[in-house]
């Protein structure tokens, strides 16, 4: 499980929205659904080690990249993530 907070390019929370998390090395696999609360906090379960791309369904189609380490177990706190520029 990865937990953190999603922020747009201006540093504001992406609140009360959904998106999807896709494994970068295996994009053909079914994406996982992401939900944010009012503060932009999220939790995604079922992530395997590797690189993941989160694409949110906000006006800007915000994109985030996270990496789950091979040795990660249980909950992984990724902190505040700011959307990539130019999305």
C-alpha positions as CSV (number, residue, x, y, z in Angstrom):
1,X,0.0,0.0,0.0
2,X,1.3,3.4,-1.0
3,X,0.0,6.4,1.0
4,X,0.6,10.1,0.4
5,X,-0.9,13.4,-0.8
6,X,-1.4,14.6,-4.4
7,X,-0.8,18.2,-5.2
8,X,-1.3,20.1,-8.5
9,X,1.5,22.2,-10.0
10,X,0.4,25.1,-7.8
11,X,0.8,23.1,-4.7
12,X,-2.9,22.8,-4.0
13,X,-4.4,19.4,-3.0
14,X,-6.1,17.4,-5.7
15,X,-9.2,16.8,-3.7
16,X,-12.2,14.4,-4.0
17,X,-11.2,13.0,-7.3
18,X,-10.4,9.6,-8.8
19,X,-7.6,8.5,-11.1
20,X,-5.6,5.4,-12.0
21,X,-2.3,3.9,-11.2
22,X,-0.5,2.0,-13.9
23,X,2.7,-0.1,-13.6
24,X,5.2,1.5,-16.0
25,X,6.9,-1.8,-16.9
26,X,3.5,-3.5,-17.5
27,X,1.1,-1.0,-18.9
28,X,-1.1,-3.7,-20.3
29,X,-2.1,-4.8,-16.8
30,X,-5.3,-3.5,-15.3
31,X,-4.9,-0.1,-13.7
32,X,-5.6,0.4,-10.0
33,X,-8.1,3.0,-9.0
34,X,-6.9,6.0,-6.9
35,X,-9.2,8.1,-4.7
36,X,-8.3,11.3,-2.9
37,X,-10.0,12.9,0.1
38,X,-10.6,16.6,0.7
39,X,-6.9,17.1,1.6
40,X,-5.6,15.2,-1.4
41,X,-4.6,12.2,0.6
42,X,-4.7,8.8,-1.0
43,X,-3.9,5.2,-0.4
44,X,-3.4,2.6,-3.1
45,X,-3.3,-1.1,-2.3
46,X,-1.9,-3.9,-4.5
47,X,1.2,-2.1,-5.8
48,X,4.1,-4.4,-6.7
49,X,7.7,-3.2,-6.5
50,X,8.7,-1.0,-9.4
51,X,7.7,2.3,-11.0
52,X,4.1,3.4,-11.1
53,X,2.4,6.3,-12.9
54,X,-0.7,7.9,-11.3
55,X,-3.0,9.8,-13.7
56,X,-5.7,11.9,-12.0
57,X,-9.0,13.0,-13.7
58,X,-8.7,16.6,-12.7
59,X,-8.8,19.5,-15.2
60,X,-5.1,19.4,-15.8
61,X,-4.9,15.6,-16.0
62,X,-2.2,15.7,-13.4
63,X,0.5,12.9,-13.6
64,X,2.7,11.6,-10.8
65,X,5.4,9.0,-10.7
66,X,6.2,6.8,-7.7
67,X,8.7,3.9,-7.1
68,X,8.0,1.0,-4.8
69,X,11.3,-0.5,-3.6
70,X,11.9,-4.2,-3.9
71,X,12.4,-4.5,-0.2
72,X,9.2,-2.5,0.6
73,X,6.7,-4.3,2.9
74,X,3.4,-3.1,4.2
75,X,2.6,0.6,4.0
76,X,4.9,2.8,2.0
77,X,4.6,6.5,2.8
78,X,5.5,8.6,-0.3
79,X,4.6,12.0,1.3
80,X,3.5,15.0,-0.7
81,X,3.7,14.5,-4.5
82,X,3.5,17.4,-6.9
83,X,2.2,16.9,-10.4
84,X,4.8,16.9,-13.2
85,X,5.2,20.2,-15.0
86,X,3.6,20.5,-18.5
87,X,0.8,18.0,-18.0
